[in-house]
Amino acid sequence: EDLIDIDKNLDSGNVSDEILLKRMEFTRKLHDINQMEARDYVQKSKIKWTIEGEENSKFFHGIINKKRSQLSIRGVFVDGDWNTDPEVVKDVFKDHFATRFKQPAHGRLKLNISFPSRLSADQVADIDCSVSRDEIRVAVWNFVENKSPGPDEYTFEFFRRYW
C-alpha cells in the first residue's frame, strides 16, 4: 500500500528525493520477496520431484527387472540332460560362442598369379588424358535410363533430366 501511495504522489507531481528513495527501497524489498518466493517454488518442486521421481524410478526398474527375469536363460541341455546350474549354463554358452567365432584354422587363400607390375604406355596415356564435358554427356546418354541407381541413389534418368 505504501508503494501505491508513493506512486500516486509521484503521478500528481509531488517529487522529492525522500519519496524517490522510499520508492526505491520498497521496490527493492518487493524484488527480494519475489526472489525468495521463486527460490521457495524451486525448492518445493525439487522435493516433489525427488518424492514422485523416485516412485517412477522404482516402477520402471521393477518393469525392467521383471523383463530381465523373463528373458534370462535358466538352463541348457548338456549331452541330453537339462542343467540349471548357472556356472554350467555360462560355460556352455561361452564354449559355444568361442568355437563359433574363433579364427579359422586355415589362413586366407593366396593367389599364385603373377600380375604385371607396370602399365603399358597406352594404358598410362588413357588414364592420364583429360575428359571433356561432352564425352561425359555422351557416356551418360549411352546408359539405359531405368537401371538400378548407383551408390548415390540416382539413376541415369535423373542425370539426363537435370543435365
N, CA, C and O atoms as a DFTB+ gen file, in Angstrom:
652 C
 N C O
     1  1       0.820      -1.189       0.000
     2  2       0.000       0.000       0.000
     3  2       0.863       1.251       0.000
     4  3       0.528       2.242      -0.648
     5  1       1.973       1.205       0.727
     6  2       2.852       2.376       0.757
     7  2       3.387       2.677      -0.630
     8  3       3.508       3.839      -1.019
     9  1       3.705       1.629      -1.377
    10  2       4.227       1.820      -2.732
    11  2       3.161       2.444      -3.628
    12  3       3.471       3.286      -4.472
    13  1       1.915       2.037      -3.448
    14  2       0.818       2.610      -4.238
    15  2       0.642       4.087      -3.899
    16  3       0.443       4.916      -4.787
    17  1       0.718       4.414      -2.590
    18  2       0.593       5.823      -2.179
    19  2       1.721       6.661      -2.758
    20  3       1.495       7.780      -3.221
    21  1       2.931       6.125      -2.733
    22  2       4.080       6.860      -3.281
    23  2       3.892       7.076      -4.772
    24  3       4.165       8.163      -5.281
    25  1       3.421       6.036      -5.487
    26  2       3.199       6.177      -6.927
    27  2       2.130       7.233      -7.217
    28  3       2.244       7.979      -8.190
    29  1       1.075       7.301      -6.365
    30  2       0.043       8.331      -6.548
    31  2       0.639       9.726      -6.367
    32  3       0.333      10.647      -7.124
    33  1       1.497       9.867      -5.349
    34  2       2.151      11.168      -5.118
    35  2       3.018      11.551      -6.310
    36  3       3.025      12.707      -6.733
    37  1       3.745      10.582      -6.849
    38  2       4.609      10.866      -7.999
    39  2       3.773      11.239      -9.223
    40  3       4.145      12.126      -9.990
    41  1       2.633      10.549      -9.399
    42  2       1.766      10.852     -10.538
    43  2       1.158      12.253     -10.429
    44  3       0.925      12.921     -11.436
    45  1       0.904      12.686      -9.189
    46  2       0.314      14.020      -9.006
    47  2       1.355      15.126      -9.119
    48  3       1.005      16.306      -9.118
    49  1       2.622      14.760      -9.216
    50  2       3.672      15.754      -9.401
    51  2       4.466      16.039      -8.150
    52  3       5.363      16.882      -8.169
    53  1       4.159      15.356      -7.060
    54  2       4.901      15.511      -5.810
    55  2       6.173      14.678      -5.875
    56  3       6.154      13.493      -5.542
    57  1       7.257      15.271      -6.291
    58  2       8.504      14.538      -6.438
    59  2       9.541      15.153      -5.518
    60  3       9.792      16.358      -5.552
    61  1      10.146      14.294      -4.684
    62  2      11.259      14.736      -3.841
    63  2      12.240      13.576      -3.716
    64  3      11.915      12.425      -4.006
    65  1      13.438      13.910      -3.280
    66  2      14.458      12.867      -3.122
    67  2      14.035      11.840      -2.083
    68  3      14.296      10.647      -2.238
    69  1      13.382      12.306      -1.027
    70  2      12.956      11.406       0.040
    71  2      11.923      10.395      -0.485
    72  3      11.998       9.208      -0.168
    73  1      10.970      10.866      -1.281
    74  2       9.940       9.983      -1.842
    75  2      10.570       8.987      -2.814
    76  3      10.218       7.807      -2.811
    77  1      11.492       9.453      -3.637
    78  2      12.159       8.558      -4.592
    79  2      12.971       7.486      -3.871
    80  3      12.971       6.327      -4.285
    81  1      13.668       7.868      -2.787
    82  2      14.442       6.886      -2.018
    83  2      13.523       5.842      -1.379
    84  3      13.837       4.651      -1.372
    85  1      12.362       6.307      -0.832
    86  2      11.404       5.364      -0.251
    87  2      10.901       4.391      -1.319
    88  3      10.800       3.187      -1.082
    89  1      10.586       4.937      -2.502
    90  2      10.087       4.083      -3.588
    91  2      11.134       3.043      -3.972
    92  3      10.804       1.873      -4.167
    93  1      12.404       3.466      -4.081
    94  2      13.479       2.526      -4.428
    95  2      13.616       1.443      -3.361
    96  3      13.830       0.273      -3.679
    97  1      13.490       1.841      -2.089
    98  2      13.609       0.867      -1.004
    99  2      12.455      -0.143      -1.061
   100  3      12.672      -1.344      -0.900
   101  1      11.231       0.345      -1.290
   102  2      10.079      -0.555      -1.383
   103  2      10.196      -1.506      -2.582
   104  3       9.883      -2.691      -2.471
   105  1      10.646      -0.983      -3.718
   106  2      10.779      -1.861      -4.895
   107  2      11.873      -2.908      -4.672
   108  3      11.759      -4.045      -5.131
   109  1      12.945      -2.507      -3.954
   110  2      13.993      -3.487      -3.649
   111  2      13.462      -4.578      -2.731
   112  3      13.751      -5.756      -2.938
   113  1      12.681      -4.194      -1.710
   114  2      12.085      -5.180      -0.805
   115  2      11.125      -6.101      -1.557
   116  3      11.105      -7.311      -1.331
   117  1      10.328      -5.512      -2.456
   118  2       9.398      -6.306      -3.254
   119  2      10.151      -7.300      -4.139
   120  3       9.743      -8.452      -4.290
   121  1      11.247      -6.834      -4.715
   122  2      12.075      -7.715      -5.544
   123  2      12.655      -8.858      -4.707
   124  3      12.664     -10.011      -5.138
   125  1      13.141      -8.526      -3.501
   126  2      13.700      -9.564      -2.621
   127  2      12.638     -10.599      -2.243
   128  3      12.918     -11.797      -2.202
   129  1      11.420     -10.131      -1.968
   130  2      10.332     -11.057      -1.624
   131  2      10.022     -11.967      -2.808
   132  3       9.827     -13.170      -2.637
   133  1       9.976     -11.390      -4.007
   134  2       9.718     -12.203      -5.205
   135  2      10.814     -13.245      -5.411
   136  3      10.537     -14.384      -5.787
   137  1      12.049     -12.848      -5.164
   138  2      13.168     -13.800      -5.302
   139  2      13.039     -14.933      -4.288
   140  3      13.281     -16.094      -4.618
   141  1      12.660     -14.600      -3.055
   142  2      12.502     -15.631      -2.027
   143  2      11.374     -16.593      -2.400
   144  3      11.498     -17.802      -2.205
   145  1      10.274     -16.059      -2.937
   146  2       9.174     -16.924      -3.372
   147  2       9.619     -17.838      -4.511
   148  3       9.256     -19.013      -4.546
   149  1      10.403     -17.297      -5.438
   150  2      10.885     -18.111      -6.558
   151  2      11.773     -19.243      -6.047
   152  3      11.654     -20.384      -6.494
   153  1      12.668     -18.921      -5.104
   154  2      13.531     -19.958      -4.525
   155  2      12.695     -21.013      -3.798
   156  3      12.988     -22.207      -3.859
   157  1      11.646     -20.547      -3.108
   158  2      10.763     -21.464      -2.397
   159  2      10.078     -22.418      -3.377
   160  3       9.994     -23.619      -3.119
   161  1       9.583     -21.881      -4.512
   162  2       8.947     -22.732      -5.528
   163  2       9.936     -23.745      -6.099
   164  3       9.586     -24.908      -6.301
   165  1      11.162     -23.309      -6.359
   166  2      12.175     -24.221      -6.895
   167  2      12.454     -25.341      -5.898
   168  3      12.545     -26.513      -6.264
   169  1      12.587     -24.955      -4.633
   170  2      12.871     -25.948      -3.605
   171  2      11.712     -26.942      -3.467
   172  3      11.935     -28.145      -3.338
   173  1      10.482     -26.436      -3.496
   174  2       9.322     -27.325      -3.398
   175  2       9.240     -28.257      -4.600
   176  3       8.900     -29.432      -4.454
   177  1       9.550     -27.740      -5.787
   178  2       9.483     -28.600      -6.974
   179  2      10.560     -29.679      -6.919
   180  3      10.331     -30.807      -7.357
   181  1      11.743     -29.338      -6.380
   182  2      12.794     -30.355      -6.242
   183  2      12.362     -31.450      -5.269
   184  3      12.579     -32.637      -5.512
   185  1      11.749     -31.032      -4.167
   186  2      11.280     -32.017      -3.190
   187  2      10.203     -32.902      -3.816
   188  3      10.219     -34.122      -3.651
   189  1       9.267     -32.278      -4.538
   190  2       8.196     -33.042      -5.188
   191  2       8.778     -34.018      -6.203
   192  3       8.356     -35.172      -6.268
   193  1       9.747     -33.558      -6.995
   194  2      10.343     -34.449      -7.993
   195  2      11.075     -35.597      -7.318
   196  3      11.018     -36.735      -7.784
   197  1      11.769     -35.297      -6.210
   198  2      12.501     -36.351      -5.511
   199  2      11.538     -37.434      -5.027
   200  3      11.813     -38.627      -5.152
   201  1      10.417     -37.005      -4.478
   202  2       9.456     -37.985      -3.963
   203  2       8.790     -38.734      -5.109
   204  3       8.798     -39.964      -5.136
   205  1       8.209     -37.992      -6.064
   206  2       7.480     -38.636      -7.152
   207  2       8.414     -39.277      -8.162
   208  3       8.091     -40.315      -8.740
   209  1       9.566     -38.666      -8.379
   210  2      10.529     -39.229      -9.321
   211  2      11.049     -40.568      -8.855
   212  3      11.244     -41.480      -9.658
   213  1      11.275     -40.689      -7.558
   214  2      11.735     -41.959      -7.013
   215  2      10.671     -43.033      -7.203
   216  3      10.989     -44.192      -7.467
   217  1       9.407     -42.643      -7.067
   218  2       8.340     -43.620      -7.280
   219  2       8.354     -44.109      -8.719
   220  3       8.204     -45.302      -8.979
   221  1       8.537     -43.174      -9.661
   222  2       8.598     -43.568     -11.070
   223  2       9.787     -44.480     -11.319
   224  3       9.665     -45.489     -12.014
   225  1      10.938     -44.130     -10.755
   226  2      12.131     -44.947     -10.962
   227  2      11.911     -46.359     -10.432
   228  3      12.277     -47.337     -11.083
   229  1      11.315     -46.459      -9.252
   230  2      11.046     -47.786      -8.695
   231  2      10.125     -48.572      -9.617
   232  3      10.334     -49.763      -9.847
   233  1       9.104     -47.901     -10.143
   234  2       8.148     -48.556     -11.033
   235  2       8.845     -49.078     -12.282
   236  3       8.689     -50.245     -12.642
   237  1       9.618     -48.212     -12.947
   238  2      10.268     -48.618     -14.187
   239  2      11.365     -49.650     -13.945
   240  3      11.545     -50.561     -14.753
   241  1      12.094     -49.518     -12.847
   242  2      13.103     -50.530     -12.542
   243  2      12.440     -51.878     -12.274
   244  3      12.984     -52.923     -12.630
   245  1      11.274     -51.853     -11.651
   246  2      10.540     -53.099     -11.435
   247  2      10.156     -53.757     -12.749
   248  3      10.275     -54.973     -12.899
   249  1       9.693     -52.951     -13.706
   250  2       9.336     -53.493     -15.027
   251  2      10.567     -54.071     -15.710
   252  3      10.515     -55.169     -16.266
   253  1      11.670     -53.339     -15.671
   254  2      12.899     -53.798     -16.327
   255  2      13.396     -55.090     -15.686
   256  3      13.779     -56.026     -16.386
   257  1      13.389     -55.139     -14.369
   258  2      13.857     -56.353     -13.687
   259  2      12.961     -57.550     -13.995
   260  3      13.449     -58.671     -14.134
   261  1      11.650     -57.318     -14.101
   262  2      10.744     -58.410     -14.449
   263  2      11.045     -58.910     -15.856
   264  3      11.110     -60.117     -16.086
   265  1      11.231     -57.985     -16.799
   266  2      11.527     -58.372     -18.183
   267  2      12.860     -59.127     -18.238
   268  3      12.977     -60.137     -18.933
   269  1      13.854     -58.638     -17.511
   270  2      15.156     -59.305     -17.479
   271  2      15.020     -60.722     -16.935
   272  3      15.649     -61.655     -17.433
   273  1      14.190     -60.869     -15.904
   274  2      13.976     -62.196     -15.330
   275  2      13.291     -63.126     -16.329
   276  3      13.625     -64.307     -16.418
   277  1      12.319     -62.578     -17.089
   278  2      11.612     -63.394     -18.070
   279  2      12.526     -63.809     -19.218
   280  3      12.372     -64.899     -19.770
   281  1      13.471     -62.953     -19.581
   282  2      14.343     -63.242     -20.715
   283  2      15.588     -64.039     -20.336
   284  3      16.324     -64.496     -21.211
   285  1      15.823     -64.208     -19.041
   286  2      17.037     -64.912     -18.636
   287  2      16.943     -66.394     -18.996
   288  3      15.861     -66.980     -19.016
   289  1      18.084     -66.971     -19.273
   290  2      18.159     -68.392     -19.622
   291  2      18.502     -69.142     -18.346
   292  3      19.570     -68.960     -17.762
   293  1      17.575     -69.984     -17.932
   294  2      17.746     -70.649     -16.645
   295  2      18.403     -72.015     -16.751
   296  3      18.877     -72.553     -15.751
   297  1      18.436     -72.578     -17.943
   298  2      19.031     -73.896     -18.081
   299  2      19.314     -74.234     -19.529
   300  3      18.803     -73.589     -20.445
   301  1      20.145     -75.269     -19.727
   302  2      20.501     -75.729     -21.071
   303  2      20.586     -77.256     -21.073
   304  3      20.782     -77.893     -20.037
   305  1      20.431     -77.818     -22.273
   306  2      20.650     -79.251     -22.438
   307  2      22.132     -79.487     -22.660
   308  3      22.733     -78.912     -23.568
   309  1      22.722     -80.340     -21.821
   310  2      24.120     -80.719     -21.975
   311  2      24.146     -82.231     -22.100
   312  3      23.838     -82.944     -21.145
   313  1      24.513     -82.719     -23.273
   314  2      24.558     -84.159     -23.552
   315  2      23.220     -84.833     -23.230
   316  3      23.192     -85.932     -22.677
   317  1      22.116     -84.168     -23.578
   318  2      20.792     -84.744     -23.384
   319  2      20.202     -84.533     -22.007
   320  3      19.059     -84.926     -21.775
   321  1      20.933     -83.928     -21.081
   322  2      20.430     -83.684     -19.726
   323  2      20.172     -82.191     -19.529
   324  3      20.969     -81.357     -19.961
   325  1      19.050     -81.854     -18.873
   326  2      18.717     -80.463     -18.577
   327  2      19.513     -80.028     -17.358
   328  3      19.421     -80.641     -16.294
   329  1      20.295     -78.964     -17.518
   330  2      21.152     -78.496     -16.438
   331  2      20.798     -77.050     -16.116
   332  3      20.737     -76.214     -17.018
   333  1      20.562     -76.743     -14.829
   334  2      20.175     -75.392     -14.417
   335  2      21.240     -74.700     -13.585
   336  3      21.018     -73.585     -13.111
   337  1      22.381     -75.327     -13.396
   338  2      23.457     -74.704     -12.629
   339  2      23.983     -73.491     -13.406
   340  3      24.407     -73.642     -14.551
   341  1      23.965     -72.286     -12.806
   342  2      24.375     -71.078     -13.530
   343  2      25.801     -71.152     -14.079
   344  3      26.067     -70.640     -15.167
   345  1      26.700     -71.766     -13.360
   346  2      28.083     -71.882     -13.848
   347  2      28.154     -72.757     -15.094
   348  3      28.876     -72.439     -16.039
   349  1      27.404     -73.859     -15.096
   350  2      27.392     -74.760     -16.258
   351  2      26.762     -74.045     -17.450
   352  3      27.271     -74.132     -18.568
   353  1      25.648     -73.332     -17.213
   354  2      24.982     -72.589     -18.296
   355  2      25.957     -71.582     -18.896
   356  3      26.074     -71.468     -20.116
   357  1      26.648     -70.861     -18.035
   358  2      27.605     -69.854     -18.506
   359  2      28.730     -70.504     -19.312
   360  3      29.106     -69.996     -20.369
   361  1      29.265     -71.615     -18.825
   362  2      30.361     -72.295     -19.532
   363  2      29.914     -72.845     -20.880
   364  3      30.660     -72.772     -21.856
   365  1      28.690     -73.402     -20.943
   366  2      28.181     -73.943     -22.209
   367  2      28.049     -72.824     -23.235
   368  3      28.442     -72.991     -24.390
   369  1      27.497     -71.685     -22.820
   370  2      27.359     -70.559     -23.752
   371  2      28.720     -70.036     -24.186
   372  3      28.934     -69.741     -25.362
   373  1      29.629     -69.922     -23.241
   374  2      30.965     -69.422     -23.574
   375  2      31.644     -70.349     -24.573
   376  3      32.221     -69.882     -25.555
   377  1      31.582     -71.643     -24.338
   378  2      32.207     -72.604     -25.256
   379  2      31.556     -72.563     -26.633
   380  3      32.244     -72.616     -27.653
   381  1      30.224     -72.468     -26.661
   382  2      29.512     -72.437     -27.940
   383  2      29.958     -71.243     -28.785
   384  3      30.304     -71.398     -29.956
   385  1      29.948     -70.058     -28.184
   386  2      30.278     -68.868     -28.966
   387  2      31.775     -68.745     -29.220
   388  3      32.183     -68.153     -30.219
   389  1      32.597     -69.295     -28.333
   390  2      34.044     -69.275     -28.577
   391  2      34.384     -70.122     -29.796
   392  3      35.201     -69.716     -30.623
   393  1      33.765     -71.298     -29.916
   394  2      34.039     -72.134     -31.095
   395  2      33.412     -71.533     -32.341
   396  3      33.948     -71.676     -33.439
   397  1      32.290     -70.869     -32.178
   398  2      31.608     -70.295     -33.342
   399  2      32.367     -69.115     -33.934
   400  3      32.368     -68.926     -35.151
   401  1      33.008     -68.323     -33.089
   402  2      33.655     -67.109     -33.567
   403  2      35.175     -67.152     -33.507
   404  3      35.822     -66.110     -33.613
   405  1      35.751     -68.321     -33.340
   406  2      37.210     -68.393     -33.307
   407  2      37.773     -68.244     -34.721
   408  3      37.051     -68.395     -35.707
   409  1      39.038     -67.955     -34.802
   410  2      39.707     -67.797     -36.096
   411  2      39.699     -69.132     -36.826
   412  3      39.916     -70.174     -36.208
   413  1      39.455     -69.117     -38.118
   414  2      39.506     -70.381     -38.862
   415  2      40.914     -70.968     -38.819
   416  3      41.909     -70.250     -38.729
   417  1      40.962     -72.290     -38.888
   418  2      42.257     -72.978     -38.786
   419  2      43.143     -72.681     -39.985
   420  3      44.364     -72.607     -39.849
   421  1      42.548     -72.512     -41.147
   422  2      43.349     -72.240     -42.342
   423  2      43.428     -70.733     -42.564
   424  3      42.518     -69.992     -42.193
   425  1      44.507     -70.298     -43.163
   426  2      44.697     -68.876     -43.444
   427  2      43.896     -68.447     -44.654
   428  3      43.080     -69.208     -45.174
   429  1      44.126     -67.262     -45.086
   430  2      43.445     -66.760     -46.274
   431  2      43.963     -67.464     -47.514
   432  3      45.092     -67.952     -47.564
   433  1      43.099     -67.497     -48.503
   434  2      43.519     -68.070     -49.774
   435  2      44.532     -67.142     -50.438
   436  3      44.410     -65.918     -50.385
   437  1      45.502     -67.739     -51.044
   438  2      46.516     -66.947     -51.735
   439  2      46.468     -67.287     -53.211
   440  3      46.352     -68.451     -53.594
   441  1      46.559     -66.264     -54.026
   442  2      46.597     -66.458     -55.470
   443  2      48.048     -66.487     -55.921
   444  3      48.829     -65.589     -55.607
   445  1      48.390     -67.513     -56.647
   446  2      49.753     -67.609     -57.170
   447  2      49.779     -67.195     -58.639
   448  3      50.240     -67.938     -59.505
   449  1      49.283     -66.013     -58.891
   450  2      49.272     -65.488     -60.251
   451  2      50.219     -64.300     -60.278
   452  3      50.192     -63.446     -59.392
   453  1      51.030     -64.260     -61.276
   454  2      51.920     -63.102     -61.372
   455  2      51.209     -62.018     -62.179
   456  3      50.837     -62.224     -63.335
   457  1      51.034     -60.892     -61.561
   458  2      50.401     -59.760     -62.218
   459  2      51.490     -58.879     -62.813
   460  3      52.572     -58.745     -62.241
   461  1      51.202     -58.289     -63.947
   462  2      52.206     -57.370     -64.497
   463  2      52.377     -56.199     -63.528
   464  3      51.405     -55.644     -63.018
   465  1      53.606     -55.851     -63.296
   466  2      53.874     -54.828     -62.294
   467  2      53.732     -53.410     -62.843
   468  3      53.635     -52.458     -62.068
   469  1      53.718     -53.258     -64.145
   470  2      53.631     -51.912     -64.718
   471  2      52.540     -51.857     -65.778
   472  3      52.204     -52.851     -66.422
   473  1      52.008     -50.662     -65.926
   474  2      51.049     -50.427     -67.003
   475  2      51.808     -50.159     -68.293
   476  3      52.933     -49.658     -68.287
   477  1      51.168     -50.504     -69.383
   478  2      51.801     -50.198     -70.675
   479  2      51.680     -48.695     -70.931
   480  3      50.920     -48.000     -70.256
   481  1      52.423     -48.212     -71.897
   482  2      52.407     -46.779     -72.226
   483  2      51.021     -46.343     -72.683
   484  3      50.580     -45.240     -72.360
   485  1      50.330     -47.203     -73.432
   486  2      48.975     -46.870     -73.884
   487  2      48.001     -46.764     -72.701
   488  3      47.145     -45.880     -72.670
   489  1      48.142     -47.673     -71.732
   490  2      47.268     -47.642     -70.561
   491  2      47.504     -46.376     -69.736
   492  3      46.559     -45.754     -69.251
   493  1      48.764     -46.009     -69.584
   494  2      49.094     -44.787     -68.846
   495  2      48.517     -43.569     -69.562
   496  3      47.985     -42.665     -68.918
   497  1      48.620     -43.541     -70.876
   498  2      48.089     -42.415     -71.650
   499  2      46.572     -42.332     -71.504
   500  3      46.023     -41.237     -71.384
   501  1      45.880     -43.494     -71.514
   502  2      44.423     -43.491     -71.342
   503  2      44.019     -42.957     -69.969
   504  3      43.036     -42.226     -69.847
   505  1      44.768     -43.317     -68.954
   506  2      44.443     -42.869     -67.599
   507  2      44.727     -41.383     -67.430
   508  3      43.956     -40.678     -66.779
   509  1      45.812     -40.901     -68.001
   510  2      46.231     -39.516     -67.811
   511  2      45.489     -38.507     -68.678
   512  3      45.536     -37.310     -68.391
   513  1      44.812     -38.947     -69.718
   514  2      44.187     -37.976     -70.622
   515  2      43.010     -37.295     -69.935
   516  3      42.351     -37.882     -69.076
   517  1      42.757     -36.054     -70.323
   518  2      41.641     -35.314     -69.741
   519  2      40.355     -35.692     -70.465
   520  3      40.369     -36.060     -71.640
   521  1      39.254     -35.594     -69.748
   522  2      37.956     -35.967     -70.287
   523  2      37.126     -34.696     -70.412
   524  3      37.032     -33.906     -69.473
   525  1      36.529     -34.511     -71.575
   526  2      35.736     -33.299     -71.790
   527  2      34.313     -33.495     -71.266
   528  3      33.866     -34.616     -71.021
   529  1      33.633     -32.391     -71.104
   530  2      32.244     -32.413     -70.639
   531  2      31.351     -33.145     -71.645
   532  3      30.429     -33.861     -71.255
   533  1      31.627     -32.963     -72.933
   534  2      30.828     -33.633     -73.962
   535  2      31.014     -35.147     -73.914
   536  3      30.054     -35.890     -74.120
   537  1      32.236     -35.618     -73.644
   538  2      32.469     -37.063     -73.545
   539  2      31.682     -37.660     -72.371
   540  3      31.150     -38.766     -72.465
   541  1      31.618     -36.915     -71.272
   542  2      30.850     -37.387     -70.112
   543  2      29.369     -37.432     -70.464
   544  3      28.668     -38.385     -70.123
   545  1      28.898     -36.383     -71.156
   546  2      27.486     -36.327     -71.548
   547  2      27.133     -37.503     -72.460
   548  3      26.087     -38.126     -72.278
   549  1      27.979     -37.813     -73.427
   550  2      27.733     -38.930     -74.343
   551  2      27.696     -40.246     -73.565
   552  3      26.855     -41.103     -73.835
   553  1      28.604     -40.409     -72.603
   554  2      28.635     -41.638     -71.807
   555  2      27.346     -41.790     -70.995
   556  3      26.795     -42.887     -70.900
   557  1      26.870     -40.696     -70.414
   558  2      25.634     -40.750     -69.628
   559  2      24.455     -41.095     -70.522
   560  3      23.592     -41.883     -70.133
   561  1      24.408     -40.511     -71.722
   562  2      23.291     -40.763     -72.632
   563  2      23.334     -42.180     -73.220
   564  3      22.313     -42.662     -73.712
   565  1      24.466     -42.844     -73.184
   566  2      24.570     -44.204     -73.707
   567  2      24.058     -45.257     -72.721
   568  3      23.818     -46.399     -73.113
   569  1      23.887     -44.890     -71.452
   570  2      23.378     -45.838     -70.462
   571  2      21.860     -45.898     -70.524
   572  3      21.205     -44.938     -70.931
   573  1      21.308     -47.034     -70.118
   574  2      19.859     -47.207     -70.062
   575  2      19.327     -46.391     -68.882
   576  3      19.934     -46.365     -67.812
   577  1      18.192     -45.729     -69.089
   578  2      17.669     -44.807     -68.078
   579  2      17.253     -45.492     -66.781
   580  3      17.579     -45.005     -65.698
   581  1      16.551     -46.594     -66.871
   582  2      15.913     -47.170     -65.692
   583  2      16.725     -48.270     -65.026
   584  3      16.154     -49.124     -64.346
   585  1      18.007     -48.271     -65.199
   586  2      18.846     -49.245     -64.496
   587  2      18.837     -48.909     -63.006
   588  3      18.401     -47.827     -62.613
   589  1      19.310     -49.821     -62.192
   590  2      19.321     -49.585     -60.753
   591  2      20.215     -48.392     -60.430
   592  3      21.192     -48.137     -61.134
   593  1      19.881     -47.663     -59.368
   594  2      20.653     -46.469     -59.025
   595  2      22.051     -46.822     -58.537
   596  3      22.320     -47.943     -58.106
   597  1      22.926     -45.832     -58.620
   598  2      24.293     -46.009     -58.146
   599  2      24.364     -45.820     -56.641
   600  3      23.330     -45.746     -55.977
   601  1      25.574     -45.740     -56.094
   602  2      25.720     -45.596     -54.643
   603  2      25.127     -44.289     -54.112
   604  3      24.807     -44.186     -52.928
   605  1      24.981     -43.286     -54.994
   606  2      24.367     -42.032     -54.568
   607  2      22.846     -42.069     -54.704
   608  3      22.173     -41.074     -54.434
   609  1      22.299     -43.225     -55.124
   610  2      20.871     -43.491     -55.260
   611  2      20.207     -42.706     -56.387
   612  3      18.989     -42.527     -56.371
   613  1      20.982     -42.233     -57.366
   614  2      20.430     -41.556     -58.536
   615  2      20.557     -42.472     -59.749
   616  3      21.570     -43.150     -59.919
   617  1      19.516     -42.488     -60.597
   618  2      19.571     -43.255     -61.838
   619  2      20.052     -42.343     -62.957
   620  3      20.145     -41.127     -62.786
   621  1      20.358     -42.944     -64.108
   622  2      20.795     -42.137     -65.247
   623  2      19.650     -41.277     -65.774
   624  3      19.886     -40.245     -66.404
   625  1      18.423     -41.693     -65.522
   626  2      17.273     -40.883     -65.917
   627  2      17.331     -39.517     -65.217
   628  3      17.043     -38.491     -65.832
   629  1      17.703     -39.509     -63.936
   630  2      17.840     -38.257     -63.188
   631  2      18.903     -37.361     -63.823
   632  3      18.678     -36.167     -64.024
   633  1      20.059     -37.944     -64.137
   634  2      21.144     -37.141     -64.709
   635  2      20.755     -36.586     -66.078
   636  3      21.105     -35.455     -66.414
   637  1      20.035     -37.376     -66.861
   638  2      19.608     -36.890     -68.182
   639  2      18.611     -35.750     -68.047
   640  3      18.693     -34.748     -68.758
   641  1      17.677     -35.913     -67.132
   642  2      16.622     -34.912     -66.990
   643  2      17.178     -33.576     -66.493
   644  3      16.742     -32.518     -66.948
   645  1      18.135     -33.616     -65.566
   646  2      18.624     -32.375     -64.960
   647  2      20.007     -31.976     -65.451
   648  3      20.681     -31.190     -64.785
   649  1      20.453     -32.490     -66.597
   650  2      21.778     -32.166     -67.139
   651  2      21.874     -30.721     -67.477
   652  3      22.917     -30.264     -67.946
